[in-house]
Amino acid sequence: MKDSGKKKENFPEIPAAPEAQEMAEIKAIREKLCDMHSDIKKVMEYSNRLRFETAMECSRQEYSNAVLSHLIEDIDTGLERNMVKKCPEKENCRSSFAALLQSNAGLVKQGRVDEIPLSSNREKLEEMKCGAPYSKCDQCFSEVSSLFTKQVNLMRSMRIYASNQEQKPDISALETGALMREVLEPVSNPQRLEILRAVAFETKSFSAFSEITGLRGGNLLFHLQKLM
């Protein structure tokens, strides 16, 4: 009889087949590479978006500087041409008008213009008008009011200002014509597409946009404004 107390013989575990182990390692490597690819893709997307936003901000700043320069020139020309020629207070008034209009024009450098500073400037203009000593002062204030209104209208066209009474329509109620004009039309021009393609890869200056599109001065400003 066999000895019942005899310990059972321990057999070593059979190792996994080399092929199966190799496939498992390859699968793990593939999963790791897939994760790395996903992470790299996210970083690249974020980097491209950040580069585009930076480029557009630089372009916006250059554009607003050019617009401000134009407004300052418009102030000087308008006051010189349309104020009363012979008046003892002309230079004093001209200085005060220019200071107010230049301060108001400087708002174009902001990304968004609030109602408060514009209302404040309007009130200052009204106070100056109330203190006008001569009947002929109406001619000068008419010119100042015209320049002020032009500045406000330009801010509206740049889409950096909307009065409290102006409300944006709900997108669900947006008309086809408005959708075409405000969304599709800005990017339907070859030069504007070239601008968007350029800033997708690196920051571009105003002069660089001019070289890329072949546009100059006011024409280039017009197309940049359409993209803002």
SVG drawing of the C-alpha trace seen along z (x, -y; Angstrom):
<svg xmlns="http://www.w3.org/2000/svg" viewBox="-37 -138 46 140">
<polyline fill="none" stroke="black" stroke-width="0.4" points="0.0,0.0 1.0,-3.5 1.9,-5.7 -1.1,-7.9 1.0,-10.5 3.3,-11.0 3.2,-14.6 1.9,-15.2 4.5,-16.1 4.5,-19.8 4.7,-20.4 6.1,-23.8 3.6,-26.2 3.7,-26.2 4.8,-29.6 2.6,-31.5 3.4,-30.9 6.0,-33.4 3.7,-34.4 0.8,-35.3 3.1,-37.3 4.6,-39.1 1.1,-40.0 0.1,-41.3 3.1,-43.5 2.4,-44.8 -1.2,-45.6 0.0,-47.5 2.5,-49.5 -0.2,-50.3 -2.6,-51.5 0.2,-53.7 1.0,-55.2 -2.7,-55.8 -2.8,-57.7 0.3,-59.7 -1.1,-60.5 -4.3,-61.8 -2.4,-63.9 -0.2,-65.4 -3.2,-66.1 -4.8,-68.0 -1.7,-70.0 -1.4,-70.9 -5.0,-71.9 -4.6,-74.2 -1.4,-75.6 -3.0,-76.4 -6.0,-78.0 -3.8,-80.1 -1.6,-81.1 -4.7,-82.1 -6.2,-84.1 -2.8,-85.9 -2.5,-86.7 -6.0,-88.0 -5.5,-90.1 -2.3,-91.6 -4.2,-92.3 -7.0,-93.9 -4.6,-96.1 -2.9,-97.2 -6.3,-97.8 -7.6,-99.9 -4.4,-101.9 -4.9,-102.7 -8.5,-103.6 -7.6,-105.8 -5.0,-107.6 -7.7,-108.2 -10.1,-109.6 -7.5,-112.0 -6.8,-113.3 -10.6,-113.6 -11.0,-115.7 -8.2,-118.1 -9.5,-118.5 -13.2,-118.8 -12.6,-121.5 -10.2,-123.5 -12.6,-123.5 -16.0,-124.0 -15.5,-126.0 -16.3,-129.7 -13.3,-131.4 -13.3,-134.7 -14.1,-134.2 -12.1,-135.3 -12.7,-132.0 -11.9,-129.8 -8.5,-128.4 -9.8,-127.7 -12.9,-126.0 -10.9,-124.1 -8.6,-122.8 -11.5,-121.7 -13.4,-120.1 -10.3,-118.2 -9.6,-116.9 -13.1,-115.6 -13.2,-114.0 -9.8,-112.5 -10.7,-110.9 -13.9,-109.5 -12.0,-108.2 -9.5,-106.4 -12.3,-104.1 -11.9,-102.2 -8.8,-100.6 -11.0,-98.7 -12.3,-95.3 -15.8,-96.4 -17.1,-99.9 -19.6,-100.4 -22.5,-102.9 -21.0,-104.7 -18.0,-106.4 -20.0,-107.4 -22.8,-108.8 -20.3,-110.7 -18.7,-112.3 -22.2,-113.2 -23.0,-114.9 -19.7,-116.9 -20.5,-118.0 -24.0,-119.2 -22.4,-121.1 -20.0,-122.8 -22.9,-123.7 -25.0,-125.2 -22.1,-127.5 -21.6,-128.7 -21.5,-132.6 -22.5,-133.4 -25.3,-132.4 -22.7,-131.6 -21.4,-128.8 -24.1,-126.6 -22.0,-126.2 -19.0,-124.8 -21.1,-122.5 -22.9,-121.2 -19.5,-120.1 -18.4,-118.6 -21.7,-116.6 -21.2,-115.4 -17.7,-114.1 -18.9,-112.5 -21.7,-110.7 -19.3,-109.5 -17.1,-108.0 -20.0,-106.2 -21.2,-104.8 -17.7,-103.6 -17.7,-101.8 -20.9,-100.1 -19.5,-99.0 -16.5,-97.6 -18.9,-95.7 -17.4,-96.9 -20.3,-99.0 -24.1,-98.5 -26.4,-100.8 -28.6,-99.4 -31.6,-99.6 -29.9,-97.4 -30.5,-93.7 -28.9,-90.9 -31.4,-88.5 -31.8,-84.9 -29.9,-82.5 -33.0,-80.4 -34.8,-83.4 -31.9,-84.5 -33.0,-85.2 -31.2,-83.6 -30.1,-87.0 -28.5,-87.9 -26.8,-84.5 -25.3,-85.0 -24.3,-88.5 -22.9,-88.1 -21.5,-84.6 -20.8,-83.3 -20.0,-86.5 -17.0,-87.5 -15.1,-84.3 -16.4,-84.1 -13.6,-86.2 -10.2,-84.7 -8.1,-87.4 -9.9,-86.8 -9.3,-83.1 -5.6,-83.7 -5.5,-85.9 -7.2,-83.1 -4.8,-80.5 -1.8,-82.6 -2.7,-83.3 -3.5,-79.6 0.2,-78.8 2.0,-81.9 1.4,-85.5 1.4,-88.0 1.9,-91.7 -0.2,-94.3 2.5,-94.6 2.6,-90.8 -1.1,-90.7 -0.5,-93.3 2.1,-91.1 0.0,-88.0 -3.2,-89.5 -1.7,-92.2 -4.0,-94.7 -3.0,-98.1 -4.2,-100.7 -8.0,-101.1 -8.7,-98.0 -6.8,-95.8 -8.5,-97.5 -11.8,-96.8 -11.2,-93.0 -9.7,-92.8 -12.7,-94.5 -14.9,-91.9 -13.2,-89.2 -13.5,-90.9"/>
</svg>
